[in-house]
Amino acid sequence: MSTHQSSQNPAPPSNTGSYDTTLTMGARKYLKSYGLTPPVVEDYQTQASRCLKQLSSKTTSIDKYLYLSGLRNANVHLFYRLAVDHMKALTPLIYTPVVGEACLKWSHIYLQPEGLYLSYADRGHIASVLHNWPQNSTEITVVTDGSRILGLGDLGINGMGIPVGKLALYSACGGIRPDATLPLTIDLGTSNKTLQEDPLYMGSRRDKVSAQEEADFLDELMEALVERWPGIVIQFEDWKNPFPALERYGGKYTMFNDDIQGTGAVILAGIINAVKRNDVPIKEQKAVLMGAGSAAVGVAKQIVQFFIREGLTEEEARRCFWLVDTKGLVTNDRGDKLADHKTYFSRDDNHGKQFKTLPEVVEYIRPTILMGLSTIGGIFDKDILTKMGQWNKHPIIFPLSNPSANSECTFEDAMEYTDGRVLFASGSPFDSVEHGGKSITPGQGNNMYVFPGIGLGSILSKATTITQSMIYASGSSLSTSLNETEISDGWLYPEIGRIRDVSVVVAMGVVRAAQEAGVDREVRIRNMKDDELEKWVRSKMYDPHSETAVVEQEVDEMLGDGRKASSAKRSHL
């Protein structure tokens, strides 16, 4: 019994699943939770009705977030049953966009430990701090320093909401056991003066450490993580400058950066499906990206790989992209020193002319694809959207910034100004729009379509590293996961309620890519056929609905009372 007390005289339970009101009296007595919950044995429908009624009584998004957070800490399996069954409604409350508000207020709304905090003062003994984490079976961690939370900037330790929310989705969407996850926030100081002066701020008030100090700290952290949990998957999230860590550790550890690689993969999937429908040959595609940060470059590089696989040379594929930052079109002769990550897409064919605004670039390029990763809300205005509709039969417009207020345009505007012909995906959710007598549902290029499958596939294959081919496979697999109805309705992404099925498809693609790259260590699945692999992957996924039956079976077996054991089997990653 790996997550429940297994001795004949167990101590009071620390696992919140032990307080589930669907447990029988016999199970409660064995787990020593008898009497700590009301005496009735409930079914899930009753639990769900109560929880949803309580949730609906909350009048603000942050109150709903806090309620769900409390539920997760009080009854973990019930929380995930609700999350799985009400994925579309609850995901915005668990993660984006509401997690952004939670992070802004984290030190003011803090109630209880939900992850592990490491301070710069812990250097030299990080390993000993990691040993304070109670779960010995940890298989995946999300780590942030809070220096660039969503589009909200440097929030310091208030960024803990990101690892907590992200890992909740790893469990709900990808079937990774909650007790195998580690939310991890690194306090390397903050340059946010407002936080430093906030008497309730719970992080250190020192300025941000230097790049070298950060690198030395992370070296120690990475070694300590794999020493404590060999094979752990390490996902970096919301770092202001994510490239050094990715370059330093990408080939050495089982790690990836979701802002760069996950974003790139999920947008890749949407682009693959969009270009099939916009009647423009690959070699004639012209993509303008508003935003030239790490996420934008990650997206563009993933699409470059797709264009190459469709027959273009790397040079031809690279020249399909024009990046725009706060100073205008990124060019070699603009006169400023470009950040290293921008140089790959910097243009040398502008003939000495500089284009300083997005409208100027759009007029100059006349793109077939317009993507936004700028966090500048509404920058895709009526004039730009109208011209995209004039130049293209089916313009591809992806405003990808989060949260919703930072989206470059709304779905309603994109539909109105392109006469309903837009191929649309956003980073934040938008409501459906009525057009031509039909209700049109927008696509959402949400990273949750890929990162759970990347994590699950990496864990199940026991990958030694996460290769670029594995990241690409996550995106290309996602593009194939739509069912016939979704395809006929013109969707670019599958329905979010099917996310667990989608995660199986993505995980299988990641496993196969790991095998092809020779970085897998789970040798027994190498020769499995696809249908066998799918069945095996599903058998390894955490199912919150089966947990009560699993506990009852374990109690039956432990007590040896001759009762017929349940057929449920506990999943182990």
Secondary structure, 3 states (H helix, E strand, C coil): CCCCCCCCCCCCCCCHHHHCCCCCHHHHHHHCCCCCCCCCCCCHHHHHHHHHHHHHCCCCHHHHHHHHHHHHHHCHHHHHHHHHHCHHHHHHHHCCCHHHHHHHCHHHHCCCCCCEEEEHHHCCCHHHHHCCCCCCCCCEEEEECCCCCCCCCCCHHHHHHHHHHHHHHHHHHHCCCHHHEEEEEEECCCCCHHHHCCCCCCCCCCCCCCHHHHHHHHHHHHHHHHHHCCCCEEEECCCCCCHHHHHHHCCCCCEEEHHHHHHHHHHHHHHHHHHCCCCCCHHHCCEEEECCCHHHHHHHHHHHHHHHHCCCCHHHHHCCEEEEECCEECECCCCCCCCHHHHHHCECCCCCCCCCCHHHHHHHHCCCEEEECCCCCCCCCHHHHHHHHHHCCCCEEEECCCCHHHCCCCHHHHHHHCCCCCEEEECCCCCCEEECCEEECCEECCHHHCHHHHHHHHHHHCCCCCCHHHHHHHHHHHHCCCCHHHHHCCCCCCCHHHHHHHHHHHHHHHHHHHHHHCCCCCHHHCCCCHHHHHHHHHHCCCCHHHHHHHHHHHHHHHHCCCCCCCCCCCCCC
